């Protein structure tokens, strides 16, 4: 049985791990999904209160609808993570995550993707890890092989502005090779 989804529009957030034009899986053989990690500034008290309220609503719905009255500690099932904490392997999450909370959102269906003028974004280069915007998401509890938790489902995204690309951003070829001088060869004569 599925719990009631708690829908919410949040923003402005920064997008990371953006895979919204083609489904993606972290490991080969795993189910592919459309994904976007949402970086939420810790100092945005109003936005954080809105997210906390939605998570608590999803938690209460899951307790009564699928967890059979069980109440696992909220900290064990929450989808909201601290960007200042290291990854499971102990490595740092990176500068973009500092002073941010984050939610990993996903969905089986491609999200709607629009710009600040509410026009569709069709070019994948325009929606990238590092840009900013708003996200339409839904929180829903789950029970899977005895494991309880709250998932974040990705509905739609709206890009509000550009930002510094994160991760392995594509570089400009002319800039990469600007300092390379190639000697003349006999073929060039």
N, C-alpha and C positions, 0 to 999 in steps of 0.2 A: 504494500500500500504506500502510495506517495503522500507526503505531507503537503500542506498548502504552501505555495511559494509566496515569499514576501518580496514584492517588487519594489525597486528603488532606482531613482536617477541620482547619480553622484557626480560631483565635479567641483571645481576643476581639479583633475588628477593628471599625473604623467603616466604615459603608457610605456610598458616594457614587455619584452618577449611577445611582440605583436605578430600573430599568425592569423590574420583575418581574411585573407584572400584565398588561401589554400589550407585545408586541415593539416595538422601536424601532430606528431607523437614524439615524446622525448626519447623513447627507446624503440628499436625495431621490433615489429610484431605487436606493439601496443595499439590500442584503439586511437585513431586520429580524431582530433577535435580542433575547432577554431579556438584560439586562446588570446588573452591579453592580461598581463599583470598590471594592476592598478596601484600606482604609488600615491599614497594619501599623506599630505603634510601633517605632521603631528601637531603643529601649532594652529590648525584649522579646527577649533573647538566645535563649531556648529556642525561641520561635516562629520567629524568623529562621533558626535552625539547621535546624529541621524543613523550612521552605520551601526553603532552599538545597539540602538533601539531595534533596528531591523534584525540583527543577529539574535537578540534576546527573544523577539517574536518568533523567529524560525526555530529557536531552541524549544520554547514552550509548545509550539505546534508539534514538534517531533516527539517531545516527552509524551504527549497525550495520544498522538496518532500512530507512531510506529515504534517507539522505544518501550512501550508497555509500562509507562509510569516511571521508568528508570531515569535518574538524573545524574549523568556523568558530570564531572566538574566542567564548567563552561570552558575553562582554559584548555581542556583536552580535546574539545570538539570545535572550537572556534576556527573559522577560516581566516581570521585577521592575524597577521604575523608582524613582528617587529623587525623593521629593516636594519636596525642597529645591532641585532643579534647575528652571530656568524651562521653560515650555512651548516647543514648537518655534518659536513666533512671538516668543519672548523675554519674554512676560508671566509674571508671578508666578502660581503655582498657587493661592495663597491660604493663609490661616492654618491651615485644617484639615489641609493636607498637610505643614506644617512638622514636622520631626523624624519623618517617616513614610516608609516604602517603600510602593509601591502596585502592585496587580495589577488589570488590567482583565479581568474574567471575563465570559463570554457563553455562550449556548446557544440552540439552535433551539427546544427544548422549554421550557415554563414550569417553573421550579424549584418544588419543594415549599417552602412558606413556613410556618414554625411559630413559636410564642412559646416562652418559657422553660419553660412547662408542657407543651410538646410538643403544643399544640393548634393547629390550622390558623389562619392569619391570612387572613381573607377580605376585610377592608376595606383598600383601598390606602392610606388615610390613616395606617394603623398601621405601615406599612413604608416608610420614607422616607429620603432622603439626610440623614445626620446621626445616625441611630440606630446602635446597637451590636449586635454579635452574632457568630455563628459561621457559617462557610461550608464546605460540602462542595464541593470543586473537583477537577478532574483536569488534569494537565499532559500535553501530548502534542506531539511534534515534528511539523512539516509541511514540505513542499516544494511551493511554488506558483510556477509560472513562473520557476523557478531561484532563488527566494528561500527561504532556510531560516530556520526560527524555531521557537519553542515557544509554543503557545497555552495559554490557561487556560479550561477549560470549567466553566461554572456548573452544579452539580447541584442543591443545596438550600441554603436559608438558615434560620437560627434567630435570631430577635431576642432579645437578652438584656436590653436596657434602652433607654430613650429617650435622646436627645441633642438638642443644639441643631440645628435644621434648617439644612441647607446650601443655598446657592444662592438661587434665587428662591422661597423658601418663601412659601406663601400667608399673608397677614396677616389679622387680624380686622377686619371692616368697621366695627364699632362703635368700635374703638380708632382706626382710621384717620381717622374723621370726628368724633371726640370734641370737637375744638376748633372745629368749623364751626358757626356760628350763622346760620341762614337767617331772613331777615326775613319778616314776615307779608305775605301777598298778599291781594288782594281775594277770591280764590277760597276762602281759608281762613276767611272770616267767615261 
